């Protein structure tokens, strides 16, 4: 199987950029006519992507064009945000199959005891899932099919964003393609530093965490963050930076300790009630740790995840897909995408493509999970 990527950057959102990206990838792969193309376009193309998709299909002489628009895109060559650009990955064999109800039934093996890990299993099929913000719903996210991918939106899910397959825009904003004839290993890296040890949720009501280890939840969060801030970069900030904080939770403390946890975004804290409101409900008896987004922790976690995925794949990877949050990438690392640079160091010359979105999708703890401020890495080999 031959795989390669191409990246084209311009001053205007012209269809020619898509053709240039495809032709560049074809030249690297030494292909006259690929059987399939992954195509990602920047948001400047989102309102009317059809001309660019058509140009890519014409350049590749194929209609199996899969992809979406996003606020930023990248290949192993470079990353682009705030400029019109196109990124393409071409394949000599068609490894993407449109998902069907039958595929859904055959995919039920994902929910087994081994999915206590963050990683996909190499002998089971998985669905590449690309979604617009408006297409997010529990009907497909909670299905038994293992999924990985990203949400093609900006930081707050607004703006015009498009998803396409078979060289046509998908009106429902959701693309589901089953990976076939290749092994894979998929994992999520969260870039979080735990600032408390796992503690039990002892009182909660719906989305409000009332007590953690029999203490007011907000008090435990404040105390943990103040200690963290005092040990890192002392600040005069009086309010909690909720956008930098997360709740990590699992059914057992040991799962959090080894990194097999789920995430919950912190919405707000109630000073009078001492509660912390999360984006999703937890149960009394769940284990919880407070965490903060941290660039050093993100790099360490990415190396750990990539190393484990490489060991799990057991064969030399042929290509890689990366779906990164817009709040990560260059915005986390002061203008440089250290994640991308690190993957290029770990896997020299490995074809890679992906985009920055406002949500990432990966199978975690046996469930398809919509993540925030994370990165989902997939390695694929024959």
Buried (B, 14 or more C-beta within 10 A) or exposed (E): BBBBBBBBBBEEBBBBBBBBBBBBBBEBBEBEEBBBBBBBBBBBBBEEBBBBBBBBBBBBEBBBBBBBBBBBBBBBBEBBBEEBBBBBBBBBBEBBBEBEEEBBEBBEBBBEEEBBBBBBBBEBBBBBBBBBBEBBEEEBBEBBBBBBBBBBBBBEBEBEBBBBBBBEBBEEBBBBBBBEEBBBBBBBBBBBBBBBEBBBBBBBEEBBBBBBBEEBBBBBBBBBBBEBBEEEEEEEEEEBEBEBBBBBBBBBBEBBBEBBBBBBBBEEBBEEEBBBBBBBEBEEEBBBBBBBBBBEBBBBBBBEBBEBBBEBBEBEBBBBBBBBBBBBBBBBBEEEBBBBEBBBEBBEEBBBBBBBBBBBBBBBBBBBBBBBBBBBBBBBBE
